[in-house]
């Protein structure tokens, strides 16, 4: 059998495999052919029934990001009246192995025929687990490029690739990159642009952050922070965002802190809202304490809060309480 018996001809979205002859009991797999980002195979298995399979080649890409395919597959007789058998359209089926698409062709086929696969769409997730979208949709390549770049930045941090500065937290140290820090923070940029201690010694002391909070801070800067990491360290992150003038991080923390105010955290968040000028959080905490009457359920905690809180903030709280009483 010649090499051409295994070759699949392709255009951008169409694949055709010409079968000249097929023994009664046989298995045949095509050479790999590329459609989209993946290499594919067609396979024939004939016993009493002819089975046609379509599957991506096993690779790291397929394991990590299997294709989600929509396609129409046909069998066309290449002799006589060119009888055509058409499988119902497949829509958004994930294909990872040889058994994910199998077509049992019940009609006997004799002579030469063509297996024709028309790919209507191929979808994939972004490298860092983002939303599923078509690889042929407008903007997909840019999204994929952005996601890959972010993943690479994350590896630079997690694997310590060519770090050139060390950050000392309260209980540990971590390597980072001046260029990345300077690009994300005007405060860091100023440190490295002038003859300051940080530039000379290639170190930054962030003694008011734990190493875990500092890791979360850097993970945000490098674009690969995990949700649970962000949620755990929001107050430390908002402090760092304010200190190093990273406005998007400050706003992200601000919005997140609005979502789960309760009696255990409202006083601490009110203090942070006042300190870091977070008007929406401050208003929400005040409303929770005063309008919903939670301040009267927290007498012990509120008494302790009065001992250390900013006097101006205490005055604002009592002003809100008095205003609420007048409203009854």
C-alpha positions in Angstrom: 0.0 0.0 0.0 1.4 3.4 -1.0 2.0 6.3 1.4 -0.8 8.2 -0.4 -3.3 5.7 1.0 -2.8 7.3 4.5 -2.5 11.0 3.4 -5.4 13.4 4.1 -5.8 16.4 1.9 -6.8 19.6 3.7 -7.7 23.2 3.2 -8.3 25.6 6.1 -11.4 23.9 7.4 -11.9 20.8 5.1 -10.2 17.4 5.2 -10.6 14.6 2.7 -9.3 11.0 2.9 -9.5 8.9 -0.2 -10.0 5.2 0.3 -9.2 3.1 -2.8 -9.8 -0.3 -1.3 -10.6 -1.8 2.1 -10.3 -5.4 3.1 -13.2 -7.1 4.9 -11.5 -7.1 8.3 -9.1 -4.3 8.6 -8.0 -1.2 10.6 -6.4 1.8 9.0 -5.4 5.1 10.5 -4.5 8.2 8.5 -1.4 10.2 8.7 -1.8 13.3 10.9 -3.3 16.3 9.3 -3.6 19.8 10.8 -6.8 21.8 11.2 -6.7 24.7 13.5 -4.2 24.3 16.3 -4.4 20.5 16.5 -3.1 17.6 14.5 -5.9 15.1 13.7 -6.4 11.5 12.6 -9.2 9.7 10.8 -9.4 6.0 11.3 -11.4 3.1 9.7 -12.3 -0.1 11.5 -14.2 -2.7 9.4 -15.6 -6.0 10.6 -19.2 -6.6 9.9 -19.8 -2.8 10.2 -17.6 0.0 9.1 -16.6 2.4 11.9 -15.2 5.8 11.1 -13.4 7.7 13.9 -12.1 11.3 14.1 -9.8 12.3 16.9 -6.9 14.7 17.7 -3.4 13.4 17.9 -2.3 12.7 21.5 0.0 15.6 22.7 0.4 18.0 25.6 -1.8 20.5 23.7 -4.6 17.9 23.4 -4.3 16.9 27.1 -4.2 20.4 28.4 -6.6 22.1 25.9 -8.7 19.5 24.0 -10.6 20.8 21.0 -14.3 21.4 21.1 -15.4 20.7 17.6 -18.4 21.3 15.4 -18.3 19.5 12.1 -20.2 17.6 9.3 -18.7 14.3 8.2 -19.7 12.6 4.9 -18.8 9.5 3.1 -19.0 10.0 -0.7 -18.8 7.1 -3.2 -16.3 8.1 -5.9 -17.7 5.7 -8.5 -21.1 5.6 -10.2 -23.7 8.0 -9.0 -21.5 9.3 -6.1 -23.9 8.2 -3.4 -23.4 10.3 -0.3 -24.0 9.4 3.4 -24.1 12.2 5.8 -23.8 12.0 9.6 -26.0 14.4 11.6 -24.1 17.6 12.4 -21.9 17.4 15.4 -22.0 20.6 17.6 -19.5 21.5 20.3 -18.3 18.0 21.1 -15.0 17.8 23.1 -12.6 15.3 21.4 -9.8 13.9 23.4 -9.4 10.3 22.4 -10.2 7.7 19.7 -13.7 6.9 21.2 -15.1 10.4 21.4 -16.5 10.3 17.9 -17.3 7.0 16.3 -19.7 6.7 13.3 -21.1 3.3 12.6 -21.9 3.2 8.9 -24.6 0.5 8.4 -24.8 0.9 4.6 -22.3 -1.4 2.8 -19.6 0.4 0.9 -17.9 -1.1 -2.1 -15.2 0.4 -4.3 -13.5 3.7 -3.8 -14.9 6.3 -1.5 -14.0 9.6 0.2 -14.3 10.6 3.8 -15.1 14.3 3.9 -14.9 16.3 7.1 -16.0 19.9 7.1 -15.0 21.7 10.3 -17.7 24.3 11.1 -16.0 25.6 14.3 -13.2 24.7 16.7 -13.2 26.1 20.2 -10.6 26.1 23.0 -9.9 27.6 26.4 -7.2 30.2 26.9 -3.9 28.8 28.4 -4.7 30.1 31.9 -8.1 28.5 31.9 -10.2 31.4 30.6 -13.5 31.3 28.8 -14.1 28.9 25.9 -14.2 30.6 22.5 -13.8 29.9 18.8 -10.2 29.8 17.5 -11.6 31.4 14.3 -13.5 34.2 16.1 -12.3 37.7 15.7 -9.8 38.6 18.4 -9.1 35.0 19.5 -5.4 35.2 18.6 -4.9 38.4 20.5 -6.7 36.9 23.5 -4.6 33.8 23.3 -1.4 35.9 22.9 -2.3 38.0 26.0 -3.1 34.9 28.0 0.1 33.2 27.0 2.1 36.3 27.9 0.4 36.5 31.3 1.2 32.8 31.9 4.8 33.4 31.0 5.0 36.4 33.4 3.6 34.2 36.1 6.3 31.6 35.5 8.9 34.3 35.8 7.8 34.9 39.3 7.0 31.4 40.4 10.2 29.9 39.0 12.4 32.8 39.8 13.5 33.3 36.2 16.3 35.9 36.0 15.1 37.8 39.1 17.1 41.0 39.8 15.7 42.3 43.0 14.7 40.7 46.4 11.7 41.7 48.4 12.0 41.2 52.1 8.6 40.7 53.9 8.1 40.4 57.6 8.8 36.7 57.7 10.5 35.8 54.4 11.9 36.9 51.1 11.0 36.5 47.4 12.7 37.4 44.1 11.1 39.7 41.6 12.0 41.8 38.5 12.6 45.6 38.5 11.1 46.1 35.1 7.8 44.4 36.0 7.4 46.2 39.3 8.3 49.6 37.6 5.8 49.0 34.8 3.0 48.4 37.3 3.8 51.0 40.0 5.0 54.6 39.7 6.4 54.3 43.3 8.6 51.3 42.3 9.6 53.1 39.2 10.7 56.1 41.2 12.7 53.9 43.6 14.7 52.3 40.7 15.1 55.6 38.8 16.7 57.6 41.6 19.7 56.9 43.7 17.7 55.4 46.6 18.7 52.5 48.9 16.5 50.1 46.9 18.4 50.8 43.7 21.8 50.5 45.3 21.2 47.3 47.3 18.7 45.6 44.9 16.3 45.0 47.8 12.9 46.3 48.9 11.7 46.0 52.5 8.0 45.5 52.9 8.1 44.7 56.6 4.4 45.4 57.1 3.4 42.4 54.9 3.7 38.7 55.6 5.4 36.6 53.0 2.1 35.1 52.0 0.5 38.5 51.5 3.5 39.7 49.7 3.3 36.6 47.4 -0.3 37.5 46.7 0.6 41.1 46.0 3.3 40.0 43.5 1.0 37.4 41.9 -1.5 40.2 41.2 1.2 42.4 39.7 2.4 39.5 37.5 -1.2 38.7 36.5 -1.6 35.2 37.9 -3.3 35.6 41.3 -5.7 32.9 42.4 -9.2 33.8 43.6 -8.7 32.3 47.1 -5.3 34.0 47.4 -6.9 37.4 46.6 -9.9 36.9 48.9 -7.6 35.9 51.8 -5.3 38.9 51.6 -7.7 41.7 50.5 -7.0 44.1 53.3 -3.2 43.6 53.0 -3.5 44.0 49.2 -5.5 47.2 49.5 -2.8 48.6 51.9 -0.1 47.7 49.4 -2.1 49.1 46.5 -2.5 52.4 48.3 1.2 52.5 49.3 2.5 51.7 45.9 -0.1 53.5 43.9 -1.6 50.6 42.0 -5.1 51.9 41.3 -6.6 48.9 39.6 -5.7 46.6 42.6 -7.1 49.1 45.0 -10.4 49.3 43.1 -10.6 45.5 42.8 -10.1 45.1 46.5 -12.6 47.9 47.2 -15.3 46.3 45.1 -14.7 42.9 46.6 -14.8 44.1 50.2 -18.3 45.4 49.5 -19.6 42.0 48.9 -19.3 40.2 52.2 -19.7 42.7 55.1 -20.8 41.0 58.3 -20.5 41.6 62.1 -17.1 39.9 62.2 -15.4 42.2 59.7 -17.4 45.4 59.5 -15.4 47.5 62.0 -12.1 46.5 60.5 -13.3 47.4 57.0 -14.8 50.7 58.2 -11.4 51.6 59.6 -9.7 50.6 56.3 -12.3 52.5 54.3 -11.6 55.6 56.3 -7.8 55.2 56.2 -7.5 54.5 52.4 -10.4 56.7 51.3 -12.8 54.1 50.0 -16.1 56.0 50.0 -18.4 53.1 48.8 -17.0 50.7 51.4 -17.3 53.4 54.1 -20.9 54.1 53.2 -21.8 50.4 53.2 -20.2 49.7 56.6 -21.9 52.7 58.1 -25.3 51.6 56.7 -24.8 48.1 57.9 -23.9 49.3 61.4 -26.5 52.1 61.8 -29.4 51.6 59.5 -29.6 47.9 60.0 -28.9 48.3 63.8 -25.9 46.0 63.9 -24.0 48.4 66.1 -26.3 47.5 69.0 -25.6 43.8 68.6 -21.8 44.4 68.8 -21.4 46.4 72.0 -18.3 44.6 73.1 -16.6 44.8 69.8 -17.7 48.4 69.3 -16.3 49.5 72.7 -12.9 48.0 71.8 -13.1 49.7 68.4 -13.6 53.1 70.2 -10.4 52.7 72.1 -8.2 52.6 68.9 -10.3 54.2 66.1 -9.6 57.5 64.5 -11.5 60.2 66.4 -12.9 61.8 63.3 -14.3 58.4 62.3 -15.8 57.9 65.7 -17.5 61.3 65.3 -18.9 60.4 62.0 -20.4 57.2 63.4 -22.1 59.0 66.2 -23.4 61.6 63.8 -24.9 58.8 61.7 -26.5 57.2 64.8 -28.0 60.5 65.8 -29.3 61.1 62.3 -30.9 57.7 62.3 -32.6 58.3 65.7 -34.0 61.6 64.4 -35.5 59.7 61.5 -37.6 57.5 63.7 
